[in-house]
Amino acid sequence: MAFGAGDVINAMIVAGIAVLVIWLVAKYLNGFGALAIILSPILIGGGVGLLGHTIAPYVASVTTAIGEFVAMLTALQTLPMVILLAMAYSCLIVTPISTVGIALAISLSGLGAGAAAIGVVSTTVIILINSLQVNSLGTSVAVFLGAMKGMMPSIFKNPKMFAAFTSTAAISSLAVKFFNVQGTPTSAGFGWIGMVAPIQSMVMHGSDSAFMNHAVGVIPGLITGSWYQFWWAWL
């Protein structure tokens, strides 16, 4: 189902093993000495790479199982479905697993995709609020623009934050049911990154789609044209 989606996790595992092997070789074998330029790529690069190739199917099976679980949620009644999907995606967005990859693998769309996007937004808001209190402005801006996964080390050091993510997502997901928030497989895992999910939800409604095409759609062109005229006049 989610074939190949385990590559990111596998790459992280292999990179970690490679760093450990390099450290062990440098400490106990003097970094291969004068033969380092020959032996390091062959033994460390090739050996760890072969190990990664061997464990890849097993690592991918973990992501496949998660994809099957998410797909199972889509068979529930509407209200429990949107709540559980939002809670699931609120956690997945701060793991190495690709939220968009899972959505594409199971063709998540409609209210399910809307709920997934709401879950991502809920986690983003919580991380952003906390980041503004303890991190620099640049880090907070990065989170706002979509760098939630960059907060993984801090979140896994403080796992009780998952309770805040899931509870906020569960409450926020009620809007999906009552306001008919829609989405597509490509927008499900983005949240507000690039405004993909909000724009897609608007486009899927007739009146909102007309507004987007005839009003909002021309704004990027006007901004680009004005910016070009400004620089042309300045130069």
C-alpha positions in Angstrom: 0.0 0.0 0.0 2.6 2.6 1.1 5.4 1.0 -0.8 8.6 2.9 -0.5 7.3 5.3 2.2 9.8 3.8 4.7 12.8 5.2 2.8 13.0 8.3 4.9 13.0 6.4 8.2 15.5 3.9 6.7 17.8 6.7 5.6 17.8 8.1 9.2 18.7 4.7 10.6 21.4 4.1 8.1 22.9 7.6 8.6 22.9 7.1 12.4 24.7 3.7 12.0 27.2 5.2 9.6 28.1 8.0 12.1 28.5 5.4 14.8 30.7 3.2 12.6 32.9 6.2 11.6 33.3 7.1 15.3 34.2 3.5 16.3 36.7 3.2 13.4 38.3 6.6 14.3 38.6 5.6 18.0 39.8 2.0 17.8 41.3 1.6 14.3 42.9 5.1 14.0 40.5 5.8 11.1 42.2 3.2 8.9 45.4 5.3 8.9 46.9 6.0 5.5 44.4 3.6 3.9 41.4 5.7 5.0 40.8 7.2 1.6 40.5 3.7 0.2 38.9 1.6 3.0 36.4 4.1 4.4 34.2 4.3 1.3 34.4 0.5 0.7 34.0 -0.8 4.2 31.9 2.0 5.9 30.0 3.3 2.9 29.5 0.0 1.2 28.9 -2.0 4.4 26.5 0.3 6.0 24.7 0.8 2.6 24.3 -2.9 2.3 22.9 -3.1 5.8 20.4 -0.4 4.9 19.4 -2.2 1.8 18.8 -5.4 3.9 16.6 -3.8 6.5 14.7 -1.5 4.1 11.8 -3.9 3.6 11.3 -4.3 7.3 11.4 -0.6 8.0 9.0 0.0 5.1 6.6 -2.5 6.6 6.2 -0.2 9.6 5.0 2.7 7.5 2.8 0.3 5.5 1.1 -0.8 8.7 0.5 2.8 9.7 -1.0 3.5 6.2 -3.3 0.5 6.7 -4.4 1.8 10.1 -5.2 5.2 8.6 -7.1 3.6 5.8 -9.1 1.6 8.3 -10.2 4.9 10.0 -11.8 6.1 6.8 -14.3 3.3 7.0 -15.8 4.7 10.2 -18.8 7.0 10.6 -18.2 10.6 9.7 -17.7 12.1 13.2 -15.4 9.5 14.7 -13.5 9.3 11.4 -12.7 13.0 11.3 -11.7 13.0 15.0 -9.4 10.0 14.8 -7.9 11.1 11.4 -7.1 14.5 12.8 -5.5 13.0 15.9 -3.5 10.6 13.9 -2.1 13.2 11.5 -1.4 15.6 14.4 1.1 13.0 15.6 2.4 11.8 12.2 3.5 15.3 11.2 6.2 15.3 13.9 7.6 11.9 12.9 9.8 10.9 10.0 6.8 9.4 8.3 5.5 11.4 5.3 2.0 12.6 5.9 1.5 13.4 2.2 2.9 10.0 1.3 0.4 8.2 3.5 -2.5 10.3 2.1 -1.4 9.5 -1.5 -0.9 5.8 -0.8 -4.5 5.4 0.5 -6.1 8.1 -1.8 -7.3 10.1 1.2 -9.8 12.7 0.0 -13.0 14.6 1.0 -13.7 15.0 4.6 -10.9 12.6 5.5 -8.3 14.8 3.8 -9.8 17.9 5.5 -9.5 16.2 8.9 -5.9 15.3 8.2 -5.1 18.9 7.3 -6.8 20.1 10.4 -4.7 17.7 12.5 -1.5 19.1 10.9 -2.6 22.7 11.5 -3.4 21.9 15.2 0.1 20.6 15.8 1.6 23.5 13.9 -0.2 26.1 16.0 0.9 24.4 19.3 4.5 24.2 18.2 4.5 27.8 16.9 3.1 29.2 20.2 5.6 27.3 22.3 8.4 28.2 19.8 7.7 31.9 20.2 8.3 31.6 23.9 11.6 29.8 23.9 13.2 30.0 20.4 14.5 32.8 18.2 12.2 34.5 15.8 13.9 32.8 12.9 13.1 29.3 14.3 9.5 30.3 14.9 9.2 31.7 11.3 10.6 28.3 10.0 7.9 26.5 12.0 5.2 28.8 10.6 6.5 28.0 7.1 6.3 24.3 7.6 9.4 23.0 9.6 7.4 21.1 12.1 9.5 18.0 11.6 12.5 19.9 12.6 11.1 20.0 16.1 11.2 16.2 16.4 14.1 16.0 18.9 12.5 18.5 21.3 9.1 16.8 21.1 10.4 13.3 21.6 12.3 14.6 24.7 9.0 15.8 26.0 6.4 13.2 24.8 3.6 14.7 26.9 3.2 17.2 24.1 1.5 14.5 22.1 -1.4 14.8 24.5 -1.7 18.5 23.6 -1.5 17.7 19.9 -4.2 15.0 19.9 -6.6 16.8 22.2 -6.4 20.0 20.2 -6.8 18.1 16.9 -9.8 16.2 18.3 -11.6 19.5 19.2 -10.6 21.3 16.0 -11.8 18.4 13.8 -15.4 19.1 14.7 -15.2 22.0 12.3 -14.5 19.5 9.5 -17.9 17.8 10.1 -20.0 20.9 10.7 -18.4 23.1 8.0 -17.8 20.4 5.4 -14.0 21.0 5.1 -12.8 19.1 2.1 -9.5 18.1 0.7 -7.5 15.9 -1.7 -4.7 13.4 -1.2 -2.2 16.0 -2.2 -3.5 18.6 0.3 -4.2 16.2 3.3 -0.7 16.3 4.8 0.2 19.9 4.2 -1.9 21.8 6.8 -1.4 25.5 6.1 2.1 25.0 4.5 1.9 27.1 1.4 -1.8 27.6 2.2 -2.3 24.3 0.2 -5.1 22.8 2.4 -7.1 26.0 3.0 -7.0 26.9 -0.7 -7.9 23.4 -1.8 -10.8 23.4 0.6 -12.1 26.6 -0.9 -11.7 25.4 -4.5 -13.8 22.3 -3.8 -16.8 24.5 -3.0 -18.6 26.0 -6.0 -19.0 29.6 -4.9 -15.6 29.7 -3.2 -14.0 28.2 -6.3 -15.5 31.1 -8.4 -14.2 33.6 -5.9 -10.7 32.0 -6.0 -10.5 31.9 -9.8 -11.8 35.4 -10.4 -10.5 37.3 -7.4 -7.8 35.6 -5.4 -6.3 34.0 -8.5 -5.3 37.3 -10.1 -3.5 38.6 -7.0 -0.2 36.8 -7.5 -0.1 38.2 -11.1 -0.8 41.8 -9.8 1.9 41.4 -7.1 4.4 40.0 -9.6 3.7 42.8 -12.1 4.0 45.5 -9.5 7.3 44.1 -8.2 8.6 44.0 -11.8 7.6 47.6 -12.4 9.2 48.7 -9.2 12.6 47.1 -10.0 12.5 48.2 -13.6 11.9 51.8 -12.5 14.6 51.6 -9.8 17.2 50.2 -12.3 
